[in-house]
Amino acid sequence: MDENEWLAARFEQHRPRLRAVAYRMLGSLADADDAVQDAWLRLSRSDADQIDNLGGWLTTVVARECLHMLRSRRRRREDPFATHLPDLVVIPDGGLDPEQEALLADSVSLALLVVLDQLTPAERLAFVLHDMFDLPFEEIAGIAGRTPAAARQLASRARRRVNGAEIPSPDPDLARQRQVVRAFYAAAWTGDFDALVQVLDPDVVLRTDFGTARPAIVVRGAAAVAKQARAPRGGQLRPALVNGTIGTLITRDGQPFSVMAFTVAGDKIVRIDVVRDADRVHRIASALLNQAERSTG
């Protein structure tokens, strides 16, 4: 093995963690991959023998690139409709191959990503690196260009925002989640309003994301959400895991129509996230099909 191959092999050992950091920082799978690729390019042009802690060095490079992306994104964000759900980590719901298990490990709840997207770039950096990846504030300070005390304050402010959002924790038992979601669809398919209300938390939130062309629609409360729960005519369901929880790709007349992600807690559905942005839904459908073909191929 020559030196380049050896360096590439070492980099690949760190790639999953780097991608996880970047996805939580950016909420975009494509941007996360770009940040990780930038770290590889910088490493390939550096003297690796002079790097004492390769994992820490790479994390710093990725975090700085993510911070730059977040600041650039914030300057461009003038359209009030530009806030929409982050990229979804979607895999087939079934036996997972190693690549799909890695994707699942990358996932984080959509509700948390939405809250993270409301933080300032520096707050998000401090919270992600410290609270999610245990980096000390001394290292975070060097990345953010702040003092350690200021970095600690950034993380504290972000933590208050996250805790104040009261993000529900999904039931850890996926089998139980499936039962609850199946009951939801059975009631939706037959139009059984009372059964729908029974499976929904009284304070359930339904959020439908249409992309940047129009604002999202948010519906709150079991009765209001139950009224919205109607199976699309000609619809078919393809089970999936969406950011680690039970979800579904819905097709209508054979064409991708929407993606739904359910948060189940205490045997009740507490949150439903729906993506109706046609471009994103088609990309997710294509990725699911490719993953299913690899699994059976």
URUR-V952234 format. One record per pair of residues at least 6 apart in sequence whose C-alpha atoms are under 7 Angstrom apart, sorted by the first residue. I is the first residue (numbers start at 0). J is the second residue. D is the distance in whole Angstrom. If there is no record, write none. Layout:
BEGIN
i=I j=J d=D
i=I j=J d=D
END
This chain:
BEGIN
i=13 j=54 d=6
i=17 j=35 d=6
i=17 j=58 d=6
i=17 j=61 d=7
i=18 j=31 d=6
i=18 j=32 d=7
i=18 j=35 d=6
i=19 j=105 d=5
i=21 j=31 d=5
i=21 j=34 d=7
i=21 j=61 d=7
i=21 j=65 d=6
i=22 j=28 d=6
i=22 j=31 d=5
i=23 j=127 d=7
i=24 j=65 d=6
i=24 j=123 d=7
i=24 j=124 d=7
i=24 j=127 d=7
i=25 j=31 d=7
i=25 j=65 d=7
i=25 j=69 d=7
i=26 j=85 d=5
i=26 j=86 d=6
i=26 j=112 d=6
i=27 j=85 d=6
i=27 j=86 d=5
i=28 j=86 d=6
i=34 j=61 d=6
i=34 j=64 d=6
i=34 j=65 d=6
i=35 j=61 d=6
i=38 j=57 d=6
i=38 j=60 d=6
i=38 j=61 d=6
i=59 j=142 d=7
i=63 j=142 d=6
i=66 j=120 d=6
i=66 j=124 d=7
i=69 j=120 d=6
i=70 j=120 d=6
i=80 j=211 d=5
i=80 j=212 d=7
i=80 j=213 d=6
i=80 j=214 d=5
i=81 j=211 d=5
i=83 j=208 d=6
i=83 j=210 d=6
i=83 j=211 d=7
i=84 j=113 d=6
i=84 j=208 d=7
i=85 j=112 d=7
i=85 j=113 d=7
i=87 j=241 d=6
i=87 j=242 d=6
i=88 j=102 d=7
i=88 j=106 d=6
i=88 j=241 d=6
i=88 j=242 d=5
i=89 j=239 d=7
i=89 j=240 d=6
i=89 j=241 d=5
i=89 j=242 d=6
i=90 j=99 d=6
i=90 j=239 d=6
i=90 j=240 d=5
i=90 j=241 d=7
i=90 j=287 d=6
i=91 j=238 d=7
i=91 j=239 d=4
i=91 j=240 d=6
i=91 j=287 d=6
i=91 j=291 d=7
i=92 j=238 d=6
i=92 j=239 d=4
i=92 j=240 d=5
i=96 j=294 d=7
i=103 j=242 d=7
i=103 j=243 d=6
i=106 j=242 d=5
i=106 j=243 d=6
i=107 j=242 d=6
i=108 j=242 d=6
i=109 j=242 d=7
i=110 j=166 d=6
i=111 j=166 d=7
i=114 j=161 d=6
i=115 j=123 d=6
i=118 j=157 d=7
i=121 j=143 d=7
i=121 j=153 d=7
i=122 j=153 d=5
i=122 j=154 d=6
i=122 j=157 d=6
i=123 j=157 d=7
i=125 j=139 d=6
i=125 j=150 d=6
i=125 j=153 d=6
i=125 j=154 d=5
i=126 j=154 d=5
i=126 j=157 d=6
i=126 j=158 d=7
i=128 j=134 d=5
i=129 j=135 d=6
i=136 j=147 d=5
i=136 j=150 d=6
i=136 j=151 d=6
i=137 j=147 d=5
i=139 j=150 d=7
i=140 j=146 d=5
i=140 j=147 d=5
i=140 j=150 d=6
i=168 j=264 d=7
i=169 j=262 d=6
i=169 j=263 d=5
i=169 j=264 d=5
i=170 j=176 d=7
i=170 j=263 d=6
i=170 j=264 d=5
i=170 j=265 d=7
i=176 j=245 d=6
i=176 j=263 d=6
i=177 j=245 d=6
i=179 j=198 d=7
i=179 j=266 d=6
i=179 j=267 d=7
i=183 j=195 d=6
i=183 j=198 d=6
i=186 j=194 d=6
i=186 j=195 d=6
i=187 j=195 d=7
i=187 j=228 d=6
i=187 j=229 d=5
i=187 j=230 d=6
i=188 j=229 d=7
i=188 j=230 d=5
i=190 j=229 d=7
i=192 j=225 d=6
i=195 j=225 d=6
i=196 j=221 d=5
i=196 j=222 d=6
i=196 j=225 d=6
i=198 j=267 d=5
i=198 j=268 d=6
i=199 j=221 d=6
i=199 j=267 d=5
i=199 j=268 d=5
i=199 j=269 d=7
i=200 j=221 d=6
i=200 j=267 d=5
i=200 j=268 d=6
i=200 j=269 d=5
i=201 j=220 d=5
i=201 j=221 d=5
i=202 j=219 d=6
i=202 j=220 d=5
i=202 j=221 d=6
i=202 j=269 d=7
i=203 j=219 d=6
i=203 j=220 d=5
i=203 j=221 d=6
i=203 j=268 d=7
i=203 j=269 d=4
i=203 j=270 d=5
i=204 j=217 d=7
i=204 j=218 d=6
i=204 j=219 d=5
i=204 j=220 d=7
i=204 j=269 d=6
i=204 j=270 d=5
i=204 j=271 d=6
i=205 j=217 d=6
i=205 j=218 d=5
i=205 j=219 d=6
i=205 j=224 d=6
i=205 j=270 d=6
i=205 j=271 d=5
i=205 j=272 d=6
i=206 j=215 d=7
i=206 j=216 d=6
i=206 j=217 d=4
i=206 j=218 d=6
i=206 j=271 d=6
i=206 j=272 d=5
i=206 j=273 d=6
i=207 j=215 d=6
i=207 j=216 d=5
i=207 j=217 d=6
i=207 j=272 d=6
i=207 j=273 d=5
i=207 j=274 d=6
i=207 j=275 d=7
i=208 j=215 d=5
i=208 j=216 d=7
i=208 j=273 d=6
i=208 j=274 d=5
i=208 j=275 d=6
i=208 j=276 d=7
i=209 j=215 d=6
i=209 j=274 d=6
i=209 j=275 d=5
i=209 j=276 d=5
i=210 j=276 d=5
i=218 j=224 d=6
i=231 j=251 d=7
i=232 j=251 d=7
i=233 j=251 d=5
i=233 j=252 d=5
i=234 j=249 d=6
i=234 j=250 d=5
i=234 j=251 d=4
i=234 j=252 d=6
i=235 j=249 d=6
i=235 j=250 d=5
i=235 j=251 d=6
i=236 j=247 d=6
i=236 j=248 d=6
i=236 j=249 d=5
i=236 j=250 d=7
i=237 j=247 d=6
i=237 j=248 d=5
i=237 j=249 d=6
i=238 j=246 d=6
i=238 j=247 d=5
i=238 j=248 d=6
i=239 j=245 d=6
i=239 j=246 d=5
i=239 j=247 d=5
i=239 j=248 d=7
i=240 j=246 d=5
i=241 j=260 d=6
i=244 j=260 d=7
i=244 j=261 d=7
i=244 j=262 d=7
i=245 j=260 d=6
i=245 j=261 d=6
i=246 j=259 d=5
i=246 j=260 d=4
i=246 j=261 d=6
i=247 j=258 d=6
i=247 j=259 d=5
i=247 j=260 d=7
i=248 j=257 d=6
i=248 j=258 d=5
i=248 j=259 d=7
i=249 j=255 d=6
i=249 j=256 d=6
i=249 j=257 d=5
i=249 j=258 d=6
i=250 j=256 d=5
i=250 j=257 d=7
i=255 j=280 d=6
i=255 j=281 d=6
i=255 j=284 d=7
i=256 j=275 d=7
i=256 j=280 d=7
i=257 j=273 d=7
i=257 j=274 d=6
i=257 j=275 d=5
i=257 j=280 d=6
i=258 j=273 d=6
i=258 j=274 d=5
i=258 j=275 d=7
i=258 j=280 d=6
i=259 j=271 d=7
i=259 j=272 d=6
i=259 j=273 d=4
i=259 j=274 d=7
i=260 j=271 d=6
i=260 j=272 d=5
i=260 j=273 d=6
i=261 j=268 d=7
i=261 j=270 d=6
i=261 j=271 d=5
i=261 j=272 d=7
i=262 j=268 d=6
i=262 j=269 d=6
i=262 j=270 d=5
i=262 j=271 d=6
i=263 j=269 d=6
i=274 j=280 d=7
END
